[in-house]
Amino acid sequence: MTEGHAQAQVSLLDSEWQRLGEFGLVDCSQLSPYSIDTEQLLDDECCLEILTRIQPQLGATDLKVTASLVIKRIAFLTLAPLLSGMAWYDKALDMRIENCVFEYPLIERLWQSRMPLKHCSVHPLGAHTHRVSWREAMLTHVFKGHLSLLVEQFHRLTRVPKAVLWENIAVRIFSIYERRILPILAKHNGADVAQADFAYLIDSDTTGIFGVGHNPITRYYYAIPISETGPTATRVRRTCCYYYKATQPAQYCGTCPLLGKKPSCRS
C-alpha cells in the first residue's frame, strides 16, 4: 500500500490507515464472501433475509434480538474509525450508508466482521474550515445518512424498541471516547478538541445530525469518573440489549440493568 492509499486527492497516511485498521477498517478489495452493500439493508426483503441468516449464527432467539446485536456491531465498525480519525488526525472517513459494506461472518457466535469502504478518501479539516461546521457535516453523514436509517428499518421490521437500538449506539460512542480516544490524547495534553466533539454529540441541542427531531443519545449519558486509562466506574444502561438471549447459559453485558438480578455477566 502506498502513502496515497485512496483514489481521491486526500487520503489517510499509511500510519493512520494502520491505526484505524485496528477498528476493522478495510477497503473493498478485501471483502468477505459474507457481505452486502449496507444500503441493501434498507430493502425490506433483503434486510429480513440477512437478519434471518445471521440469527442462528448468533444464537439469537428471534429477529428482535438479532437486530439489536447487529446494530451494536455496525455502530462500532462505523463510529470507531470515524470518531478516532476526526480526533487524532482531523480527517473524517465517508461513513454514509452508500459507501459502506456490511460484513456478517461469525465463528462460534463471535463477530469476524470488518468495515469495508468503497471509497477510502477522507474529508480533512482544512486550514480555512471551521471545525464546528466540518464536524456537523461529517456526523450528519454517519447518523442521518446511515445509523438513523438502520434504526428506523430494524425497528419497523422486527419491532425492537428504538430506545434499545439508540442506547446500543450510545454506549459505543461513550466507550470509543472514554476508553480509546480521550485516554490516548490525554497523555499528550491534546484531549480538548476531542472532548468538545464528545460534548457536542451528547448535547441535547445537537439534533440536526440525527434527522429524528431530537438527540437520541443524550438521555443515556451521565458522568462517571474517568482516569488516564479510562472509566473507573460502570455506567449502567437504561435498556437491555438482549445479549443474554443469544448466549447459553445466559450471560449479561457488564453494563446491563439486569445484572443485579442475575449471577452471570460479560464485561
VOGU-3710 file (C-alpha; in Angstrom, 3 decimals, decimal comma):
1> mteghaqaqv> 0,000/0,000/0,000  1,352/3,448/-0,895  1,103/6,680/1,073  -1,798/7,771/-1,103  -3,914/4,728/-0,355  -7,289/6,061/-1,502  -8,050/7,124/-5,039  -9,088/10,659/-4,086  -6,624/13,511/-3,606  -6,811/13,428/0,203
11> slldsewqrl> -6,010/10,102/1,828  -5,008/8,543/5,079  -1,287/8,147/5,570  -0,075/4,575/5,925  0,440/5,033/9,662  -3,070/6,444/10,054  -4,586/3,672/7,977  -2,825/1,050/10,067  -4,036/2,543/13,315  -7,652/2,898/12,213
21> gefglvdcsq> -7,441/-0,586/10,738  -7,316/-1,848/14,311  -11,034/-0,991/14,408  -11,766/-3,156/11,368  -11,345/-0,561/8,636  -10,503/-2,104/5,242  -11,138/-1,259/1,623  -13,411/-3,192/-0,698  -10,574/-5,204/-2,198  -10,682/-7,385/0,938
31> lspysidteq> -14,379/-8,258/1,081  -15,658/-11,262/2,985  -17,923/-13,595/0,984  -20,471/-12,889/3,722  -21,121/-9,283/2,824  -23,595/-6,968/1,139  -23,744/-3,262/0,462  -25,067/-1,806/3,713  -27,569/0,203/1,698  -29,285/-3,068/0,758
41> llddecclei> -30,434/-3,413/4,368  -32,924/-0,653/3,593  -34,712/-3,090/1,293  -37,244/-4,972/3,438  -36,851/-8,353/1,780  -33,069/-8,214/1,783  -32,888/-6,984/5,364  -35,125/-9,754/6,685  -33,189/-12,341/4,697  -29,846/-11,212/6,142
51> ltriqpqlga> -31,153/-10,968/9,715  -32,699/-14,428/9,372  -29,380/-15,773/8,095  -27,474/-14,212/10,994  -29,908/-15,260/13,729  -28,794/-18,902/14,165  -25,135/-17,910/13,824  -25,563/-15,520/16,746  -27,689/-17,971/18,686  -30,385/-15,308/18,960
61> tdlkvtaslv> -33,906/-16,297/19,948  -35,621/-14,081/17,371  -35,078/-11,288/14,862  -35,588/-8,598/17,504  -32,550/-9,871/19,395  -30,637/-10,258/16,137  -31,342/-6,679/15,054  -30,193/-5,341/18,415  -26,873/-7,172/18,263  -26,340/-6,274/14,606
71> ikriafltla> -26,749/-2,541/15,255  -24,222/-2,795/18,098  -21,686/-4,253/15,707  -22,375/-1,807/12,903  -22,215/1,128/15,325  -18,739/0,158/16,487  -17,398/-0,503/12,992  -18,639/2,833/11,657  -18,055/5,084/14,650  -14,707/3,839/15,982
81> pllsgmawyd> -12,655/4,664/12,856  -14,661/7,800/12,076  -14,544/9,433/15,521  -10,940/8,370/16,098  -9,816/9,746/12,743  -11,545/13,041/13,463  -9,965/13,300/16,920  -6,460/12,064/16,140  -5,860/13,290/12,586  -8,552/15,892/11,803
91> kaldmrienc> -9,646/13,580/8,993  -13,123/12,106/8,525  -13,941/8,942/6,615  -17,063/8,826/4,464  -19,469/6,722/6,537  -22,612/7,390/4,537  -24,566/4,190/4,088  -23,953/4,078/0,332  -20,187/3,984/0,916  -20,218/1,120/3,423
101> vfeyplierl> -20,324/-2,660/3,171  -21,890/-4,819/5,876  -19,959/-7,985/6,631  -21,595/-10,653/8,768  -19,269/-13,656/9,261  -19,317/-15,234/12,722  -17,265/-18,035/14,255  -18,670/-19,690/17,354  -21,107/-16,780/17,719  -18,323/-14,185/17,656
111> wqsrmplkhc> -18,259/-11,450/15,022  -15,446/-11,600/12,484  -16,764/-8,646/10,501  -14,803/-5,569/9,448  -15,755/-2,226/7,902  -15,008/-2,223/4,163  -15,401/1,141/2,463  -15,982/1,561/-1,261  -14,116/4,860/-1,339  -11,434/5,405/1,280
121> svhplgahth> -10,696/9,075/0,705  -11,127/11,360/3,698  -12,579/14,791/4,345  -9,838/16,746/6,147  -10,338/19,701/8,424  -8,779/22,340/6,214  -6,892/25,400/7,389  -9,805/27,611/6,351  -12,580/25,306/7,583  -14,245/25,846/10,941
131> rvswreamlt> -14,262/22,640/12,983  -17,866/23,158/14,095  -19,293/23,126/10,558  -16,941/20,320/9,454  -17,889/18,191/12,455  -21,593/18,736/11,873  -21,344/17,683/8,228  -19,278/14,560/8,922  -21,502/13,390/11,779  -24,629/14,031/9,717
141> hvfkghlsll> -23,235/11,577/7,167  -22,867/8,751/9,691  -26,067/9,335/11,655  -28,761/10,848/9,442  -27,195/9,198/6,401  -26,585/5,757/7,926  -27,292/4,725/11,517  -30,603/6,571/11,875  -31,833/4,837/8,726  -30,956/1,420/10,146
151> veqfhrltrv> -32,609/2,180/13,479  -35,862/3,008/11,705  -35,615/-0,046/9,448  -34,772/-2,550/12,196  -37,498/-1,175/14,448  -40,124/-1,332/11,719  -39,261/-4,860/10,578  -38,531/-6,568/13,919  -40,295/-4,316/16,467  -37,119/-3,998/18,509
161> pkavlwenia> -37,619/-0,779/20,507  -35,853/2,268/19,141  -34,697/3,007/22,686  -32,704/-0,240/22,702  -31,152/0,450/19,312  -30,201/4,012/20,173  -28,726/3,038/23,517  -26,682/0,378/21,727  -25,267/3,171/19,581  -24,873/5,487/22,570
171> vrifsiyerr> -22,791/3,041/24,607  -20,493/2,590/21,622  -19,978/6,351/21,428  -19,249/6,590/25,159  -16,809/3,697/25,073  -14,980/4,920/21,972  -14,305/8,298/23,544  -13,775/7,289/27,163  -11,752/4,119/26,620  -9,953/4,802/23,343
181> ilpilakhng> -9,791/8,380/22,101  -9,523/10,521/25,228  -7,023/8,418/27,240  -4,574/8,441/24,326  -4,886/12,177/23,719  -4,697/12,981/27,434  -1,146/11,627/27,522  -0,153/14,355/25,070  -2,324/17,136/26,512  -4,389/17,096/23,343
191> advaqadfay> -7,804/15,980/24,530  -9,608/19,334/24,445  -10,779/19,114/20,827  -11,949/15,504/21,172  -13,699/16,376/24,429  -15,528/19,150/22,590  -16,564/16,690/19,864  -17,875/14,308/22,519  -19,744/17,092/24,316  -21,320/18,110/21,010
201> lidsdttgif> -22,569/14,580/20,394  -24,289/14,260/23,764  -25,667/17,823/23,899  -29,475/17,827/23,854  -29,358/20,811/21,489  -27,498/18,731/18,896  -30,405/17,389/16,871  -29,915/18,013/13,155  -27,187/15,411/12,657  -29,551/12,605/13,656
211> gvghnpitry> -32,525/13,508/11,488  -35,051/12,311/14,067  -36,132/15,622/15,604  -34,164/15,259/18,839  -30,869/13,942/20,179  -31,456/10,207/20,824  -28,100/9,856/22,623  -28,427/12,459/25,390  -30,759/10,554/27,701  -28,292/7,685/28,089
221> yyaipisetg> -25,337/9,758/29,223  -24,336/10,688/32,744  -20,870/11,456/34,006  -18,734/8,765/35,628  -15,179/9,008/36,990  -12,529/8,812/34,267  -8,836/8,138/34,866  -5,913/8,324/32,436  -6,662/4,761/31,362  -10,434/5,096/31,030
231> ptatrvrrtc> -13,599/4,884/33,140  -13,218/3,782/36,754  -16,926/3,139/37,245  -19,720/1,500/35,272  -22,438/3,469/33,504  -25,421/1,139/33,843  -27,726/1,029/30,842  -31,371/2,048/30,909  -32,348/-0,694/28,458  -31,193/-4,256/27,893
241> cyyykatqpa> -29,622/-5,111/24,531  -30,820/-8,763/24,783  -27,311/-10,185/24,646  -28,340/-12,748/27,252  -30,899/-14,089/24,784  -28,080/-15,073/22,426  -25,952/-16,950/24,974  -26,290/-20,354/26,609  -26,064/-20,309/29,552  -27,246/-16,725/29,701
251> qycgtcpllg> -24,553/-14,057/30,022  -25,011/-10,344/30,568  -23,076/-7,284/29,443  -21,173/-5,556/32,222  -23,462/-2,512/31,957  -26,738/-4,472/31,827  -29,565/-3,188/34,061  -30,485/-6,814/34,776  -27,112/-7,599/36,357  -28,309/-7,057/39,902
261> kkpscrs> -30,752/-9,896/39,413  -28,500/-12,334/37,551  -25,321/-14,149/38,595  -23,567/-14,294/35,212  -22,031/-11,323/33,444  -19,877/-10,315/30,492  -17,749/-7,185/30,686
//
